[in-house]
Amino acid sequence: MSSLTLWLLLFVAIATGWLLGLWSARFGRRPNIDDEATLRERLQFLFTNYSDEAIESFVETLAVSGDTVNLHLSIGAHFRNKGEVDRATLIHQNLLARPELPSRYSSQVTYELAMDYLAAGLLDRAESLLHELMGSRDYGRQAAQHLIEIYQQERDWEKAVQVAITLVEAEPSPLRRKQLAYLLCERAEKDLARDDRFTARQRLTEALGYDPACIKALLLLADMHHHDNKPKDARLLLLSIFDQKPAFAPEAVKRLVKYAREQNSEAQLAKKLRKLYYSTPSTSLLLAMVELERRRQGDGPAIALLQQELTSRPSLRGLLRLIEITGPEHQGSGTRDRLVSRVGEMLLQNKPVYQCTRCGFSGHQLHWLCPSCKTWESVEPVQGVDGE
């Protein structure tokens, strides 16, 4: 299609719209370009019938007013969603540069331009605009959240905490408080890396003040108590996880067994684990019980315990452990058991150990911040026959 033909079509479309508007103003209700259904229909016609170059040229000549701002913004969002970030950026920069832009739209256009910069990976430019929006009534909270995401990506936990505190003050929801608690945990880990244990303890205590069920804070504080030779305090923190977030009990079990072995208190722990297992059963907890029973009483009682529990609550990891403990000398079918064990191990290798409860992201490593949906503490141990 030639340029002349293209411009003629655009002129006809605009003229037709003007005549329809004039007729409506005289004989009927005046259409409002801000009306969602009307705007959606016009945009659909525009995107379907004209090339991106023609749309871009049309936007450059389109007047800026309260009636047309939403059209500009929608076209800009259209280009950004298509991956044409440069075009979206030009549209939004052009809007901000127009002196006739109504002031009430300034924050919205600034926010859209910041989203363009984020999409383009220009984090420093996005950060500058988002800081401008921090005081905005309509976009302040969204700007703060995007700033936190930028600082998380850059691992600048100090700045992330500062912004998160202002966000919690404006919106003290459990989700915001949890986010702040985990950001404080990240700061505490940096303190521990510098061997600043006093500051790290302050950070973790502050984190639990915002979210008493922050699992990472509980685990880090338990490790610190263990390091400081305070086994009772460490054990109490780990046991609280069973009440606060039973899904993360396997993370607590690993430490409980390790601490008990170092302190020669396995008999005491074995009794406690049995009580916990019947209230919050999991495969990790069962295997820890079996291992303690085996160390204290031998293979026989451990095998009996494992067989009994697998009957009512089967799991692949439990079955493989049973085959491993039993061995060919007990069943006389070593070849078969080795085959079952090998197949089971191959199945587990291909199965994720952790999964995000929000977006479904899965993997073999525990991420406190989901790499996919960027939510804190949403990645949990997988449940079921091939999990916990």
C-alpha angles and dihedrals in degrees: 000000000000122000091244092054091047093053091046090055091049090049091050091049093050093044091049090051091049093050091047090050091049092049091048092050091055102037108019149007114318111243115239116221089207090062105113097222094045093047092048091052093049093047092048090053091047096048093044100048105034136055123246090252092055092047091050091051090047092052092051090059096039114109119242116235140129088275096053105036093089090052091053091047094047092051090048091051089048091057093045092051089051090053093253091128095157091059092046090050092052091051093051094042089051091052093051091048093054110099089205092063106120109246092232089068096050096094093046094051091045089052092050091050089051088053088052091054091048091051089050092049093244093139097166092056092044090049092053093052093044090054088055089055096049091096094046116117093213102036105021096100094044090049091050092051092050090049090053090051090052092050091046089054090049091042090233094148095170093062092039091056093049092054092042091055091056089047093052090048089055096039114018095186121149090249093054092045091051091051091052091047092055093046088055088051090055090052090049091054089055089051090051090050087058089045090244094143096163093059091041091055090050091051093049093047089050090049091054088049089061095039117013089190096054100139097198092052091051092049094047093047090048090054090050092050090049090050090050091052095250100133096165093054091046092049093049092053092049093047090052088065090068088061098036102043114358090183088071094048091110089064090054094045092059091057096041091056093044093049094045091051092051092047095042092237100123095126091058092046093049091061092048093049092053091056092047093048094057091050099038108016121194137158093244091053092048093050090049090052091049092049092050090047091050093050092048104035106016136245097307100064091038092054091047091051093048094047092049094051095042089056092063099027111027122195134172094230090050092051093050090050090050091053090047094051096040097049128182094290091069101046104023091226103097096151093053094045092048089052092049090047093050093048091047092050091050090051092051092048090060095044122088116242096202132036135184112243091208108045104011097244109159139186147135096269130072110240115189088199111046108238090214110043097017093231121147120238095359095116107089137170111279115256128214140056093321094040135028 
